[in-house]
Amino acid sequence: MNKGDRHQHVLTEGLTRTQIVQYAGSSGDYNPVHTDEVFAVHAGFPSVFAHGMLTMAMTARALTDWVGAESLTGYGVRFKKQVWPGDRLVATIEVDDIRTDDSGQELAELIVTTHNGAGDEVISGYATARI
C-alpha cells in the first residue's frame, strides 16, 4: 500500500426498500421515516430513506474488503446527504498518508467517501489501517 493508492467499490447498483427494512430489523432502528412511506411523506420527505448507519456499514464493508478487518484500527464518517431507495452507491478509499506509530507499526491514513449515482457525496470519512 502506497500514498495515492485508490480503491473503488460499487456498494449497490440500486438500494432496495427491502435492504432498508432488513437493516431496520438487524439494528432495531424502526424509525418510521425509514420503513413507512405514508409516515415519511407526511413528515415532509419525498419517500422513506436509508439509515445513515446502513450506508456507513456498506462503506465499511468495502473498506475491510480492501485492507482486511484485522488491519483496521479506526473508522469514522460524516453523513452528508440522505440515501434513497434506488440510489447507486460507490465507495472510494484513497491512501492519504503512510506513517509510523510510536511502536514502529506502519499505518495507512485513508480518506473514505461514498457517492450516489448523481455524484453527490453522501458520506465523507477517514480510516486508519495497519500495513
Buried (B, 14 or more C-beta within 10 A) or exposed (E): BEEEEEBEBEBBEEBEBEBBBEBBEEEEBEEBBBBBBEBBEEEEBEEBBBBBBBBBBBBBBBBBEBBEEEBBBEBEBEBBBBBBBBBBBBBBBBBBEBEEEEEEEEBBBBBBBBBBBEEEEBBBBBBBBBB
